[in-house]
């Protein structure tokens, strides 16, 4: 399985706290965890040529992992076009944290994807669909302290599945892990992952991302549905 981990890689260049927590960038940290015998991982960042995204590269990618925060507008529409086409054709997509506001997630959901937010809060995440493949070997509940608060209402279409729910010390709740299917592609959005906190060092968070990559990979024989102009079968 081939996985591409994409990251803005801007905070790492401007905030020493982020560099200290994730030396080499979030993309390399996540890629280092995912890389093993059955997963071949490569990375790309916003400042790469064309964001490191080409049709050829996406054609060789089974799952794209996307972390973004403050530079969604810098991703060209042409890149979002390519990713959308690849997802509809069967490529998996895992979106992390502020990627809820990325061009590609908005496009695939057709909504604003807006939400409530507040810096620095204690979050308890509950696994509410424990038999889901993405929840395999994940604790029933675990705490991230601190994590950035994301709260409802979350302007997304009704998910196919809500796998995880988050509760914050301020009283807010959030659909922290949701799935969609678009065309032949599978999509998982996962809320935790603020760059200033060591969220991606949490064992449950890492399990969830790994499980999501395996869940989202294309099934054999999947492809985008082709609508043609056939001749009548019957007179």
DASUL-V836382 format. One record per pair of residues at least 6 apart in sequence whose C-alpha atoms are under 7 Angstrom apart, sorted by the first residue. I is the first residue (numbers start at 1). J is the second residue. D is the distance in Angstrom with one decimal. If there is no record, write none. Layout:
I | J | D
I | J | D
This chain:
1 | 38 | 6.2
1 | 39 | 5.0
1 | 40 | 6.1
1 | 62 | 6.2
2 | 39 | 5.9
2 | 40 | 4.8
2 | 41 | 5.9
2 | 61 | 5.3
2 | 62 | 5.3
2 | 63 | 6.8
3 | 39 | 6.8
3 | 40 | 6.1
3 | 41 | 4.8
3 | 42 | 6.4
3 | 61 | 5.8
3 | 62 | 5.9
3 | 63 | 4.9
3 | 64 | 5.9
4 | 41 | 5.8
4 | 42 | 5.0
4 | 43 | 5.4
4 | 61 | 6.5
4 | 63 | 6.5
4 | 64 | 4.9
4 | 65 | 6.1
5 | 27 | 5.8
5 | 31 | 6.4
5 | 42 | 6.3
5 | 43 | 4.7
5 | 44 | 6.4
5 | 64 | 6.0
5 | 65 | 4.7
5 | 66 | 6.2
6 | 27 | 6.2
6 | 43 | 5.7
6 | 44 | 4.8
6 | 45 | 5.5
6 | 65 | 6.0
6 | 66 | 4.9
6 | 67 | 6.2
7 | 26 | 6.8
7 | 27 | 5.4
7 | 44 | 6.6
7 | 45 | 4.9
7 | 46 | 6.7
7 | 66 | 6.2
7 | 67 | 4.9
7 | 68 | 6.0
8 | 45 | 5.3
8 | 46 | 4.8
8 | 67 | 6.8
8 | 68 | 5.5
9 | 25 | 6.3
9 | 45 | 6.1
9 | 46 | 6.8
11 | 18 | 6.6
12 | 18 | 5.5
12 | 19 | 5.1
12 | 25 | 5.9
17 | 196 | 6.4
18 | 195 | 6.1
18 | 196 | 5.4
19 | 25 | 6.7
21 | 198 | 6.2
22 | 29 | 6.3
27 | 43 | 6.4
31 | 41 | 5.9
34 | 210 | 6.4
35 | 41 | 5.7
44 | 51 | 6.8
44 | 52 | 5.0
45 | 51 | 5.7
45 | 52 | 6.2
53 | 79 | 6.7
55 | 82 | 6.3
58 | 86 | 6.6
61 | 91 | 6.9
62 | 91 | 5.2
62 | 92 | 6.1
62 | 217 | 5.4
62 | 218 | 6.3
63 | 91 | 5.7
63 | 92 | 4.3
63 | 93 | 5.6
63 | 213 | 6.3
63 | 216 | 6.6
63 | 217 | 5.6
64 | 92 | 6.2
64 | 93 | 4.9
64 | 94 | 6.2
65 | 93 | 6.0
65 | 94 | 4.7
65 | 95 | 6.0
66 | 94 | 6.2
66 | 95 | 4.9
66 | 96 | 6.1
66 | 99 | 6.7
67 | 95 | 6.3
67 | 96 | 5.1
67 | 97 | 6.8
67 | 99 | 5.6
68 | 98 | 5.6
68 | 99 | 4.8
68 | 102 | 7.0
69 | 98 | 4.9
69 | 99 | 6.3
72 | 102 | 5.3
72 | 103 | 6.5
80 | 103 | 6.4
80 | 104 | 5.4
84 | 104 | 6.7
87 | 93 | 6.9
87 | 184 | 7.0
87 | 185 | 4.8
88 | 182 | 5.8
88 | 183 | 4.3
88 | 184 | 5.2
88 | 185 | 5.3
88 | 224 | 5.8
89 | 183 | 6.6
89 | 184 | 5.4
89 | 185 | 6.3
89 | 223 | 4.9
89 | 224 | 4.2
90 | 184 | 4.3
90 | 185 | 4.0
90 | 218 | 5.5
90 | 222 | 6.0
90 | 223 | 5.5
90 | 224 | 6.6
91 | 185 | 5.3
91 | 217 | 6.6
91 | 218 | 5.9
92 | 185 | 5.4
92 | 186 | 5.0
92 | 187 | 6.0
92 | 216 | 4.6
92 | 217 | 5.2
92 | 218 | 6.4
93 | 186 | 6.4
93 | 187 | 4.8
93 | 188 | 6.4
93 | 216 | 6.7
94 | 187 | 5.9
94 | 188 | 4.9
94 | 189 | 5.9
94 | 212 | 7.0
95 | 188 | 6.2
95 | 189 | 4.7
95 | 190 | 6.3
96 | 189 | 6.1
96 | 190 | 5.1
96 | 191 | 6.0
96 | 193 | 6.6
97 | 190 | 6.1
97 | 191 | 4.3
97 | 192 | 5.2
97 | 193 | 5.1
97 | 194 | 6.6
100 | 113 | 6.1
101 | 113 | 6.0
106 | 112 | 6.1
106 | 113 | 6.3
109 | 156 | 6.6
109 | 157 | 6.4
111 | 155 | 6.4
111 | 156 | 5.8
112 | 155 | 6.1
113 | 154 | 6.3
113 | 155 | 4.6
113 | 156 | 5.3
114 | 154 | 5.9
114 | 155 | 5.4
115 | 150 | 6.5
115 | 151 | 6.0
115 | 152 | 6.1
115 | 153 | 5.8
115 | 154 | 4.6
115 | 155 | 6.5
116 | 150 | 5.5
116 | 151 | 4.7
116 | 152 | 6.2
116 | 153 | 7.0
117 | 149 | 5.1
117 | 150 | 4.5
117 | 151 | 6.0
118 | 148 | 6.1
118 | 149 | 5.0
118 | 150 | 6.9
119 | 148 | 4.9
119 | 149 | 6.2
120 | 146 | 5.4
120 | 147 | 5.4
120 | 148 | 4.9
120 | 149 | 6.6
121 | 145 | 6.6
121 | 146 | 5.1
121 | 147 | 5.4
121 | 148 | 5.8
121 | 149 | 5.8
121 | 168 | 6.5
121 | 169 | 6.4
122 | 144 | 6.0
122 | 145 | 4.5
122 | 146 | 4.9
122 | 147 | 6.1
122 | 168 | 5.6
122 | 169 | 5.4
123 | 143 | 5.7
123 | 144 | 5.2
123 | 145 | 6.2
123 | 147 | 6.3
123 | 166 | 6.4
123 | 167 | 5.6
123 | 168 | 4.4
123 | 169 | 6.4
124 | 141 | 6.7
124 | 142 | 5.7
124 | 143 | 4.4
124 | 144 | 6.4
124 | 166 | 5.7
124 | 167 | 5.2
124 | 168 | 6.3
125 | 141 | 5.5
125 | 142 | 5.5
125 | 143 | 6.2
125 | 164 | 6.6
125 | 165 | 5.7
125 | 166 | 4.3
125 | 167 | 6.3
126 | 140 | 5.9
126 | 141 | 4.5
126 | 142 | 6.9
126 | 164 | 5.6
126 | 165 | 5.2
126 | 166 | 6.2
127 | 135 | 7.0
127 | 140 | 5.1
127 | 141 | 6.0
127 | 163 | 6.2
127 | 164 | 4.7
127 | 165 | 6.7
128 | 163 | 5.6
128 | 164 | 5.5
128 | 165 | 6.8
129 | 163 | 4.9
133 | 211 | 6.6
133 | 215 | 6.5
134 | 208 | 5.8
134 | 211 | 4.7
134 | 212 | 5.1
134 | 215 | 6.5
135 | 208 | 6.4
138 | 204 | 5.7
138 | 207 | 6.7
139 | 204 | 6.9
144 | 199 | 6.9
146 | 197 | 6.8
147 | 192 | 6.9
147 | 194 | 6.5
147 | 197 | 6.6
148 | 194 | 6.1
149 | 168 | 6.7
150 | 174 | 6.4
151 | 172 | 5.5
151 | 173 | 5.5
151 | 174 | 5.0
152 | 173 | 6.2
152 | 174 | 5.4
159 | 178 | 6.0
159 | 179 | 5.9
159 | 180 | 5.9
160 | 179 | 5.6
160 | 180 | 5.2
161 | 178 | 5.7
161 | 179 | 5.3
162 | 175 | 6.6
162 | 177 | 5.9
162 | 178 | 4.6
162 | 179 | 6.7
163 | 177 | 5.3
163 | 178 | 5.9
164 | 175 | 6.4
164 | 176 | 5.3
164 | 177 | 4.6
165 | 174 | 5.8
165 | 175 | 4.8
165 | 176 | 4.9
165 | 177 | 6.7
166 | 173 | 5.5
166 | 174 | 5.0
166 | 175 | 6.3
166 | 176 | 5.5
167 | 173 | 4.5
167 | 174 | 6.5
176 | 190 | 5.6
176 | 191 | 4.9
177 | 189 | 5.6
177 | 190 | 4.6
177 | 191 | 6.5
178 | 188 | 5.7
178 | 189 | 5.4
178 | 190 | 6.8
179 | 187 | 5.5
179 | 188 | 4.5
179 | 189 | 6.5
180 | 186 | 6.0
180 | 187 | 5.0
180 | 188 | 6.5
181 | 187 | 6.0
183 | 224 | 6.2
184 | 222 | 6.1
184 | 223 | 5.8
184 | 224 | 5.6
185 | 218 | 7.0
186 | 216 | 5.1
187 | 216 | 6.5
188 | 212 | 6.8
192 | 199 | 6.9
193 | 199 | 5.4
193 | 200 | 6.4
200 | 206 | 6.3
